[in-house]
Amino acid sequence: MKKLFYFAAIALMTSLAFTACSDDDETPAPIIDPVTPSDSTSNDSTSNDSTSAAEGARPRAYIINQGNYYGGVNGSIGLFDIENLAYTDDYFYAVNSQSLGDSPQGAILYGSKIYVPMYGSDLLWVLNASTLEVIASVATDEPEGVTGAGAYVFVTNNDGYVSQIDTASYQVVNHVEVGPNPANITTCGNYVYASISDGYNYSNSYADGYRVAVIDAQTGEVTDTIGVGMNPGQIVADSNGNLFVLNRGDYYTVMPTISVISTATNQVVHTINFPLTVASGTTPGAVINTDDVNLYILSYYADYYTGNVTSTLSTFSAYSGTFISTNILGDDAEIGSPVSIDIDNSNGNIYICSDVNANGYAETGRLHIFNAAGESVKTVSTGIHPCGVVFKY
């Protein structure tokens, strides 16, 4: 995320190990002109695209590379061929003959399309999931998270609002205020859930955050709020009606936790403390995701003096309220500084995007693939600062 560089700076300062991002190149990122929606595009909840190209039918993973905002490096989307274990950098540019734009965030596959929030370019890309061709773009302010629900996608905007966008017309049909700096968003049943971080109010301990906004997926109205921990960020859902909210703490004295919410009651039923013991003088963090049943927690601490990062991957069952396994990858796995974790539910493989080290967010990143047993399958170099994976079968 573009915001990640901001939060990383906070973490560096609080750990007394500040390292400035590269800002030598002051050339602004190009502004992407909006694209008119195709008249032939149908609603995402019912449409199924087809392609005659053999490469369009092969299983693939699209790797979202964020680039480096302060260095003036735009983001990109790379193509990873799952069958041949081969990576093609900046596939978006090869297909569309234009740059992706500034600071892409975690993208989603919804129906036959991929939706990519572009934080720095103030738009949401709508892409053909089989070819990655641009279908449309939707103007929206500093979008960070996106989720699909029925005939709509919902986007968290850093200005304090969530936009409800019709997937047939690509028009914003509702723009609801939810609170300062909504970070991430997911869908469970008939509701959409957005984490409210108050993330720029660190000097006042993120006082107006600590909550998740509950939004009716049809009306776009806020119907409830759920109290969680400090500075909530990632929010993911499993297939059993549980939400997992990563509370990031203050990157220094307040440790991250995870709130487990039952959507049946909109109540927190478990609070997960991390299995990793954080060393003095380092900065704690985590990324999470689910395989639709269990929660994967990749927790870590970073030493910004040396660039070293220590991490551990664990799984947690909301059903039992306990850890299933810890340290899945073992002590010898070298994954750099984790940025995201995604699970390929077709085979259980684990995809981890990372920087080369704690200070490597302006360098070429890595995609690490492990099988469900934690054994290494493949590691490839990606674009700068990879931040998420979208699978297409």
One Martini backbone bead per residue (centre of mass of N, CA, C, O) as a GRO file, in nm:
protein
  393
    1MET     BB    1   0.099   0.033   0.016
    2LYS     BB    2   0.125   0.359   0.040
    3LYS     BB    3   0.079   0.354   0.351
    4LEU     BB    4   0.313   0.169   0.425
    5PHE     BB    5   0.536   0.383   0.417
    6TYR     BB    6   0.421   0.546   0.649
    7PHE     BB    7   0.421   0.318   0.863
    8ALA     BB    8   0.718   0.249   0.838
    9ALA     BB    9   0.816   0.519   0.946
   10ILE     BB   10   0.696   0.488   1.224
   11ALA     BB   11   0.845   0.228   1.297
   12LEU     BB   12   1.127   0.346   1.270
   13MET     BB   13   1.102   0.568   1.484
   14THR     BB   14   1.007   0.386   1.728
   15SER     BB   15   1.288   0.208   1.685
   16LEU     BB   16   1.529   0.407   1.615
   17ALA     BB   17   1.549   0.328   1.270
   18PHE     BB   18   1.566   0.538   1.047
   19THR     BB   19   1.488   0.506   0.688
   20ALA     BB   20   1.489   0.652   0.404
   21CYS     BB   21   1.329   0.703   0.134
   22SER     BB   22   1.334   0.722  -0.195
   23ASP     BB   23   1.338   1.080  -0.346
   24ASP     BB   24   1.496   1.166  -0.608
   25ASP     BB   25   1.242   1.113  -0.782
   26GLU     BB   26   1.005   1.380  -0.870
   27THR     BB   27   0.838   1.238  -1.069
   28PRO     BB   28   0.530   1.206  -1.148
   29ALA     BB   29   0.278   1.016  -1.177
   30PRO     BB   30   0.073   0.910  -1.399
   31ILE     BB   31  -0.233   0.980  -1.536
   32ILE     BB   32  -0.525   0.801  -1.572
   33ASP     BB   33  -0.747   0.757  -1.804
   34PRO     BB   34  -1.053   0.704  -1.840
   35VAL     BB   35  -1.266   0.428  -1.917
   36THR     BB   36  -1.503   0.321  -2.118
   37PRO     BB   37  -1.745   0.120  -2.096
   38SER     BB   38  -1.857  -0.165  -2.216
   39ASP     BB   39  -2.157  -0.261  -2.357
   40SER     BB   40  -2.094  -0.587  -2.326
   41THR     BB   41  -2.090  -0.569  -2.026
   42SER     BB   42  -2.165  -0.763  -1.760
   43ASN     BB   43  -2.260  -0.879  -1.478
   44ASP     BB   44  -2.062  -1.028  -1.234
   45SER     BB   45  -2.281  -1.233  -1.107
   46THR     BB   46  -2.320  -1.380  -1.425
   47SER     BB   47  -2.062  -1.371  -1.575
   48ASN     BB   48  -1.866  -1.539  -1.859
   49ASP     BB   49  -1.570  -1.556  -1.980
   50SER     BB   50  -1.395  -1.612  -2.291
   51THR     BB   51  -1.112  -1.788  -2.450
   52SER     BB   52  -0.896  -1.891  -2.720
   53ALA     BB   53  -0.653  -1.861  -2.566
   54ALA     BB   54  -0.436  -2.063  -2.413
   55GLU     BB   55  -0.331  -1.861  -2.191
   56GLY     BB   56  -0.627  -1.796  -2.084
   57ALA     BB   57  -0.667  -2.109  -1.966
   58ARG     BB   58  -0.447  -2.100  -1.776
   59PRO     BB   59  -0.323  -2.120  -1.485
   60ARG     BB   60  -0.304  -1.828  -1.266
   61ALA     BB   61  -0.103  -1.557  -1.123
   62TYR     BB   62  -0.148  -1.239  -1.002
   63ILE     BB   63   0.095  -0.986  -0.942
   64ILE     BB   64   0.106  -0.728  -0.713
   65ASN     BB   65   0.289  -0.429  -0.775
   66GLN     BB   66   0.352  -0.124  -0.612
   67GLY     BB   67   0.614  -0.004  -0.595
   68ASN     BB   68   0.740   0.353  -0.558
   69TYR     BB   69   0.630   0.646  -0.461
   70TYR     BB   70   0.894   0.809  -0.371
   71GLY     BB   71   1.049   0.705  -0.649
   72GLY     BB   72   0.841   0.704  -0.903
   73VAL     BB   73   0.720   0.402  -0.906
   74ASN     BB   74   0.520   0.212  -1.057
   75GLY     BB   75   0.305  -0.019  -1.091
   76SER     BB   76   0.225  -0.381  -1.127
   77ILE     BB   77   0.152  -0.684  -1.329
   78GLY     BB   78   0.212  -1.013  -1.289
   79LEU     BB   79   0.279  -1.340  -1.437
   80PHE     BB   80   0.188  -1.669  -1.311
   81ASP     BB   81   0.261  -1.988  -1.412
   82ILE     BB   82   0.150  -2.266  -1.254
   83GLU     BB   83   0.246  -2.504  -1.436
   84ASN     BB   84   0.552  -2.367  -1.512
   85LEU     BB   85   0.673  -2.168  -1.302
   86ALA     BB   86   0.631  -1.874  -1.448
   87TYR     BB   87   0.751  -1.534  -1.489
   88THR     BB   88   0.589  -1.218  -1.584
   89ASP     BB   89   0.663  -0.901  -1.621
   90ASP     BB   90   0.444  -0.659  -1.673
   91TYR     BB   91   0.166  -0.764  -1.814
   92PHE     BB   92  -0.013  -0.518  -1.833
   93TYR     BB   93   0.158  -0.363  -2.039
   94ALA     BB   94   0.163  -0.580  -2.264
   95VAL     BB   95  -0.154  -0.562  -2.306
   96ASN     BB   96  -0.210  -0.217  -2.278
   97SER     BB   97   0.021   0.001  -2.325
   98GLN     BB   98   0.031   0.074  -2.005
   99SER     BB   99   0.032   0.191  -1.709
  100LEU     BB  100  -0.106   0.121  -1.410
  101GLY     BB  101   0.023   0.304  -1.174
  102ASP     BB  102  -0.042   0.426  -0.845
  103SER     BB  103  -0.059   0.224  -0.587
  104PRO     BB  104  -0.147  -0.064  -0.560
  105GLN     BB  105  -0.364  -0.296  -0.429
  106GLY     BB  106  -0.556  -0.529  -0.326
  107ALA     BB  107  -0.697  -0.766  -0.523
  108ILE     BB  108  -0.985  -0.901  -0.711
  109LEU     BB  109  -1.196  -1.170  -0.783
  110TYR     BB  110  -1.507  -1.102  -0.975
  111GLY     BB  111  -1.611  -1.313  -1.154
  112SER     BB  112  -1.469  -1.197  -1.469
  113LYS     BB  113  -1.311  -0.994  -1.275
  114ILE     BB  114  -1.069  -0.744  -1.197
  115TYR     BB  115  -0.995  -0.551  -0.900
  116VAL     BB  116  -0.798  -0.236  -0.878
  117PRO     BB  117  -0.671  -0.045  -0.646
  118MET     BB  118  -0.559   0.312  -0.681
  119TYR     BB  119  -0.438   0.517  -0.461
  120GLY     BB  120  -0.262   0.735  -0.634
  121SER     BB  121  -0.485   0.744  -0.894
  122ASP     BB  122  -0.789   0.746  -0.816
  123LEU     BB  123  -0.872   0.429  -0.886
  124LEU     BB  124  -1.061   0.160  -1.052
  125TRP     BB  125  -0.986  -0.127  -1.190
  126VAL     BB  126  -1.118  -0.307  -1.479
  127LEU     BB  127  -1.060  -0.654  -1.554
  128ASN     BB  128  -0.986  -0.912  -1.746
  129ALA     BB  129  -0.917  -1.221  -1.612
  130SER     BB  130  -0.797  -1.370  -1.877
  131THR     BB  131  -0.622  -1.102  -2.010
  132LEU     BB  132  -0.603  -0.801  -1.860
  133GLU     BB  133  -0.792  -0.620  -1.985
  134VAL     BB  134  -0.935  -0.325  -2.017
  135ILE     BB  135  -1.265  -0.207  -1.932
  136ALA     BB  136  -1.232  -0.009  -1.675
  137SER     BB  137  -1.275   0.303  -1.486
  138VAL     BB  138  -1.295   0.433  -1.144
  139ALA     BB  139  -1.352   0.703  -0.967
  140THR     BB  140  -1.154   0.734  -0.660
  141ASP     BB  141  -1.052   0.799  -0.326
  142GLU     BB  142  -0.803   0.640  -0.213
  143PRO     BB  143  -0.799   0.336  -0.265
  144GLU     BB  144  -0.766   0.011  -0.078
  145GLY     BB  145  -1.032  -0.161  -0.075
  146VAL     BB  146  -1.199  -0.473  -0.199
  147THR     BB  147  -1.541  -0.595  -0.266
  148GLY     BB  148  -1.789  -0.843  -0.325
  149ALA     BB  149  -2.164  -0.789  -0.373
  150GLY     BB  150  -2.336  -0.901  -0.590
  151ALA     BB  151  -2.386  -0.611  -0.799
  152TYR     BB  152  -2.122  -0.527  -0.628
  153VAL     BB  153  -1.869  -0.300  -0.531
  154PHE     BB  154  -1.647  -0.228  -0.255
  155VAL     BB  155  -1.478   0.078  -0.141
  156THR     BB  156  -1.212   0.195   0.029
  157ASN     BB  157  -1.160   0.527   0.147
  158ASN     BB  158  -0.931   0.741   0.298
  159ASP     BB  159  -1.165   0.975   0.349
  160GLY     BB  160  -1.412   0.788   0.503
  161TYR     BB  161  -1.523   0.600   0.268
  162VAL     BB  162  -1.773   0.402   0.092
  163SER     BB  163  -1.802   0.254  -0.225
  164GLN     BB  164  -2.078   0.185  -0.442
  165ILE     BB  165  -2.051  -0.037  -0.729
  166ASP     BB  166  -2.164  -0.100  -1.033
  167THR     BB  167  -2.089  -0.383  -1.246
  168ALA     BB  168  -2.235  -0.269  -1.515
  169SER     BB  169  -2.188   0.067  -1.510
  170TYR     BB  170  -1.963   0.193  -1.314
  171GLN     BB  171  -2.130   0.326  -1.084
  172VAL     BB  172  -2.179   0.534  -0.820
  173VAL     BB  173  -2.448   0.470  -0.580
  174ASN     BB  174  -2.262   0.501  -0.316
  175HIS     BB  175  -2.148   0.722  -0.027
  176VAL     BB  176  -2.027   0.617   0.278
  177GLU     BB  177  -1.979   0.697   0.600
  178VAL     BB  178  -1.734   0.538   0.848
  179GLY     BB  179  -1.447   0.672   0.889
  180PRO     BB  180  -1.122   0.698   0.957
  181ASN     BB  181  -0.932   0.523   0.759
  182PRO     BB  182  -1.019   0.291   0.583
  183ALA     BB  183  -0.861  -0.017   0.504
  184ASN     BB  184  -1.063  -0.270   0.488
  185ILE     BB  185  -1.252  -0.540   0.305
  186THR     BB  186  -1.550  -0.753   0.336
  187THR     BB  187  -1.750  -1.051   0.283
  188CYS     BB  188  -2.063  -1.165   0.461
  189GLY     BB  189  -2.311  -1.240   0.308
  190ASN     BB  190  -2.521  -0.941   0.340
  191TYR     BB  191  -2.234  -0.817   0.424
  192VAL     BB  192  -2.013  -0.546   0.492
  193TYR     BB  193  -1.665  -0.508   0.607
  194ALA     BB  194  -1.497  -0.231   0.775
  195SER     BB  195  -1.198  -0.107   0.865
  196ILE     BB  196  -1.119   0.132   1.130
  197SER     BB  197  -0.815   0.307   1.199
  198ASP     BB  198  -0.708   0.599   1.224
  199GLY     BB  199  -0.403   0.596   1.097
  200TYR     BB  200  -0.310   0.921   1.129
  201ASN     BB  201  -0.365   0.910   1.466
  202TYR     BB  202  -0.102   0.825   1.640
  203SER     BB  203  -0.074   1.061   1.857
  204ASN     BB  204  -0.387   0.948   1.955
  205SER     BB  205  -0.415   0.631   1.938
  206TYR     BB  206  -0.645   0.589   1.730
  207ALA     BB  207  -0.926   0.683   1.867
  208ASP     BB  208  -1.134   0.657   1.591
  209GLY     BB  209  -1.128   0.354   1.589
  210TYR     BB  210  -1.176   0.033   1.692
  211ARG     BB  211  -1.341  -0.069   1.418
  212VAL     BB  212  -1.635  -0.205   1.251
  213ALA     BB  213  -1.817  -0.171   0.965
  214VAL     BB  214  -2.161  -0.229   0.884
  215ILE     BB  215  -2.290  -0.324   0.557
  216ASP     BB  216  -2.534  -0.318   0.341
  217ALA     BB  217  -2.525  -0.476   0.026
  218GLN     BB  218  -2.780  -0.319  -0.096
  219THR     BB  219  -2.794  -0.015   0.040
  220GLY     BB  220  -2.512   0.092   0.182
  221GLU     BB  221  -2.568   0.085   0.486
  222VAL     BB  222  -2.509   0.149   0.809
  223THR     BB  223  -2.590  -0.094   1.085
  224ASP     BB  224  -2.302  -0.129   1.233
  225THR     BB  225  -2.069  -0.185   1.511
  226ILE     BB  226  -1.734  -0.316   1.592
  227GLY     BB  227  -1.527  -0.387   1.842
  228VAL     BB  228  -1.171  -0.350   1.850
  229GLY     BB  229  -0.861  -0.292   1.805
  230MET     BB  230  -0.578  -0.139   1.729
  231ASN     BB  231  -0.550  -0.057   1.415
  232PRO     BB  232  -0.722  -0.174   1.186
  233GLY     BB  233  -0.700  -0.383   0.894
  234GLN     BB  234  -0.718  -0.658   0.809
  235ILE     BB  235  -1.001  -0.842   0.648
  236VAL     BB  236  -1.141  -1.171   0.690
  237ALA     BB  237  -1.322  -1.459   0.558
  238ASP     BB  238  -1.506  -1.735   0.611
  239SER     BB  239  -1.743  -2.005   0.552
  240ASN     BB  240  -1.860  -1.974   0.879
  241GLY     BB  241  -1.892  -1.657   0.968
  242ASN     BB  242  -1.597  -1.546   1.001
  243LEU     BB  243  -1.392  -1.291   1.133
  244PHE     BB  244  -1.068  -1.132   1.062
  245VAL     BB  245  -0.882  -0.894   1.260
  246LEU     BB  246  -0.611  -0.683   1.217
  247ASN     BB  247  -0.435  -0.551   1.489
  248ARG     BB  248  -0.150  -0.335   1.473
  249GLY     BB  249  -0.119  -0.119   1.656
  250ASP     BB  250   0.192   0.092   1.713
  251TYR     BB  251   0.474  -0.062   1.634
  252TYR     BB  252   0.573  -0.104   1.959
  253THR     BB  253   0.395  -0.133   2.243
  254VAL     BB  254   0.150  -0.239   2.077
  255MET     BB  255   0.041  -0.531   2.001
  256PRO     BB  256  -0.069  -0.742   1.794
  257THR     BB  257  -0.397  -0.857   1.691
  258ILE     BB  258  -0.689  -1.083   1.673
  259SER     BB  259  -1.019  -1.059   1.569
  260VAL     BB  260  -1.295  -1.275   1.633
  261ILE     BB  261  -1.596  -1.282   1.439
  262SER     BB  262  -1.938  -1.319   1.466
  263THR     BB  263  -2.197  -1.270   1.233
  264ALA     BB  264  -2.441  -1.361   1.410
  265THR     BB  265  -2.358  -1.119   1.646
  266ASN     BB  266  -2.124  -0.909   1.624
  267GLN     BB  267  -1.891  -1.062   1.793
  268VAL     BB  268  -1.626  -1.118   1.992
  269VAL     BB  269  -1.480  -1.456   2.048
  270HIS     BB  270  -1.174  -1.384   1.982
  271THR     BB  271  -0.827  -1.337   2.091
  272ILE     BB  272  -0.523  -1.311   1.921
  273ASN     BB  273  -0.208  -1.402   2.008
  274PHE     BB  274   0.102  -1.417   1.923
  275PRO     BB  275   0.352  -1.673   1.883
  276LEU     BB  276   0.556  -1.442   1.872
  277THR     BB  277   0.855  -1.332   1.997
  278VAL     BB  278   0.958  -1.012   2.067
  279ALA     BB  279   1.222  -0.829   2.020
  280SER     BB  280   1.417  -0.600   2.120
  281GLY     BB  281   1.404  -0.326   1.890
  282THR     BB  282   1.152  -0.422   1.736
  283THR     BB  283   0.901  -0.473   1.475
  284PRO     BB  284   0.579  -0.559   1.462
  285GLY     BB  285   0.387  -0.805   1.258
  286ALA     BB  286   0.130  -0.885   0.997
  287VAL     BB  287  -0.030  -1.143   0.799
  288ILE     BB  288  -0.345  -1.249   0.642
  289ASN     BB  289  -0.550  -1.555   0.585
  290THR     BB  290  -0.764  -1.782   0.403
  291ASP     BB  291  -0.913  -2.121   0.318
  292ASP     BB  292  -1.225  -2.086   0.436
  293VAL     BB  293  -1.149  -2.211   0.738
  294ASN     BB  294  -0.861  -2.115   0.805
  295LEU     BB  295  -0.608  -1.933   0.966
  296TYR     BB  296  -0.341  -1.732   0.847
  297ILE     BB  297  -0.029  -1.650   1.026
  298LEU     BB  298   0.214  -1.395   0.951
  299SER     BB  299   0.456  -1.337   1.173
  300TYR     BB  300   0.670  -1.051   1.276
  301TYR     BB  301   1.008  -0.911   1.302
  302ALA     BB  302   1.185  -0.596   1.268
  303ASP     BB  303   1.519  -0.485   1.182
  304TYR     BB  304   1.622  -0.161   1.086
  305TYR     BB  305   1.928  -0.180   1.116
  306THR     BB  306   1.974  -0.470   0.948
  307GLY     BB  307   1.693  -0.598   0.797
  308ASN     BB  308   1.594  -0.813   0.971
  309VAL     BB  309   1.369  -1.106   0.964
  310THR     BB  310   1.126  -1.263   1.176
  311SER     BB  311   0.925  -1.560   1.114
  312THR     BB  312   0.581  -1.704   1.137
  313LEU     BB  313   0.366  -1.984   1.057
  314SER     BB  314   0.013  -2.007   1.124
  315THR     BB  315  -0.277  -2.186   1.248
  316PHE     BB  316  -0.637  -2.119   1.289
  317SER     BB  317  -0.931  -2.211   1.475
  318ALA     BB  318  -1.252  -2.097   1.520
  319TYR     BB  319  -1.394  -2.348   1.629
  320SER     BB  320  -1.174  -2.399   1.876
  321GLY     BB  321  -0.975  -2.150   1.947
  322THR     BB  322  -0.705  -2.270   1.810
  323PHE     BB  323  -0.410  -2.389   1.733
  324ILE     BB  324  -0.291  -2.609   1.490
  325SER     BB  325  -0.022  -2.454   1.396
  326THR     BB  326   0.338  -2.399   1.402
  327ASN     BB  327   0.591  -2.332   1.211
  328ILE     BB  328   0.556  -2.447   0.909
  329LEU     BB  329   0.842  -2.350   0.768
  330GLY     BB  330   1.040  -2.315   0.973
  331ASP     BB  331   1.372  -2.193   1.043
  332ASP     BB  332   1.493  -2.189   0.724
  333ALA     BB  333   1.314  -1.990   0.604
  334GLU     BB  334   1.347  -1.748   0.330
  335ILE     BB  335   1.126  -1.441   0.313
  336GLY     BB  336   1.195  -1.192   0.441
  337SER     BB  337   0.953  -0.931   0.408
  338PRO     BB  338   0.638  -0.942   0.466
  339VAL     BB  339   0.321  -0.852   0.282
  340SER     BB  340   0.180  -1.134   0.193
  341ILE     BB  341  -0.100  -1.379   0.194
  342ASP     BB  342  -0.185  -1.671  -0.009
  343ILE     BB  343  -0.440  -1.915  -0.110
  344ASP     BB  344  -0.454  -2.210  -0.297
  345ASN     BB  345  -0.747  -2.398  -0.305
  346SER     BB  346  -0.670  -2.624  -0.521
  347ASN     BB  347  -0.375  -2.715  -0.340
  348GLY     BB  348  -0.264  -2.537  -0.075
  349ASN     BB  349  -0.090  -2.323  -0.159
  350ILE     BB  350   0.163  -2.084  -0.060
  351TYR     BB  351   0.167  -1.724  -0.092
  352ILE     BB  352   0.456  -1.505  -0.064
  353CYS     BB  353   0.507  -1.173  -0.026
  354SER     BB  354   0.826  -0.989  -0.060
  355ASP     BB  355   1.089  -0.848   0.070
  356VAL     BB  356   1.427  -0.881   0.112
  357ASN     BB  357   1.384  -0.666   0.347
  358ALA     BB  358   1.300  -0.421   0.570
  359ASN     BB  359   1.443  -0.203   0.341
  360GLY     BB  360   1.312  -0.330   0.041
  361TYR     BB  361   1.061  -0.142  -0.087
  362ALA     BB  362   1.261  -0.043  -0.354
  363GLU     BB  363   1.280  -0.340  -0.448
  364THR     BB  364   1.299  -0.629  -0.566
  365GLY     BB  365   1.097  -0.891  -0.520
  366ARG     BB  366   0.910  -1.177  -0.380
  367LEU     BB  367   0.800  -1.516  -0.458
  368HIS     BB  368   0.667  -1.756  -0.231
  369ILE     BB  369   0.632  -2.115  -0.258
  370PHE     BB  370   0.419  -2.342  -0.080
  371ASN     BB  371   0.313  -2.606   0.056
  372ALA     BB  372   0.110  -2.736   0.304
  373ALA     BB  373   0.385  -2.853   0.450
  374GLY     BB  374   0.620  -2.618   0.390
  375GLU     BB  375   0.735  -2.668   0.110
  376SER     BB  376   0.928  -2.577  -0.137
  377VAL     BB  377   0.854  -2.476  -0.481
  378LYS     BB  378   0.901  -2.148  -0.526
  379THR     BB  379   1.122  -1.875  -0.637
  380VAL     BB  380   1.060  -1.532  -0.737
  381SER     BB  381   1.101  -1.256  -0.912
  382THR     BB  382   0.971  -0.931  -0.909
  383GLY     BB  383   0.857  -0.659  -0.847
  384ILE     BB  384   0.803  -0.388  -0.668
  385HIS     BB  385   0.648  -0.457  -0.398
  386PRO     BB  386   0.475  -0.703  -0.334
  387CYS     BB  387   0.097  -0.735  -0.231
  388GLY     BB  388  -0.039  -0.973  -0.416
  389VAL     BB  389  -0.284  -1.234  -0.509
  390VAL     BB  390  -0.445  -1.363  -0.813
  391PHE     BB  391  -0.658  -1.617  -0.901
  392LYS     BB  392  -0.682  -1.812  -1.225
  393TYR     BB  393  -0.891  -2.092  -1.369
   0.00000   0.00000   0.00000
